[in-house]
Amino acid sequence: ELIGAANRDTKSFSINRKDAKERVAKAAR
């Protein structure tokens, strides 16, 4: 159960980082 929650957090964290990178790239343009 703990591992499942950690995996979910890691997945959403990497998704958030990807979104942030795309936002930064758009802002830089």
C-alpha distances in whole Angstrom, upper triangle without the diagonal:
4,5,5,6,9,10,11,12,14,15,17,18,20,21,23,24,26,27,29,30,32,33,35,36,38,39,41,43
4,5,5,6,9,10,11,12,14,16,16,18,20,21,22,24,26,27,29,30,31,33,35,36,37,39,41
4,5,5,6,9,10,10,12,14,15,16,18,20,21,22,24,25,27,29,30,31,33,35,36,37,39
4,5,5,6,9,10,11,12,14,15,17,18,20,21,23,24,26,27,29,30,32,33,35,36,38
4,5,5,6,9,10,11,12,14,15,16,18,20,21,22,24,26,27,28,30,31,33,34,36
4,5,5,6,9,10,10,12,14,15,16,18,20,21,22,24,25,27,28,30,31,33,35
4,5,5,6,9,10,11,12,14,15,17,18,20,21,23,24,26,27,29,30,31,33
4,5,5,6,8,10,11,12,14,15,17,18,20,21,22,24,26,27,28,30,32
4,5,5,6,9,10,10,12,14,15,16,18,20,21,22,24,26,27,28,30
4,6,5,6,9,10,10,12,14,15,16,18,20,21,22,24,25,27,29
4,5,5,6,9,10,11,12,14,15,17,18,20,21,23,24,26,27
4,6,5,6,9,10,10,12,14,15,16,18,20,21,22,24,26
4,5,5,6,9,10,10,12,14,15,16,18,20,21,22,25
4,5,5,6,9,10,10,12,14,15,16,18,20,21,23
4,5,5,6,9,10,11,12,14,15,17,18,20,21
4,5,5,6,9,10,10,12,14,15,16,18,20
4,5,5,6,9,10,10,12,14,15,16,19
4,5,5,6,9,10,11,12,14,15,17
4,5,5,6,9,10,11,12,14,16
4,5,5,6,9,10,10,12,14
4,5,5,6,9,10,10,13
4,5,5,6,9,10,11
4,5,5,6,9,10
4,5,5,6,9
4,5,5,6
4,5,5
4,5
4
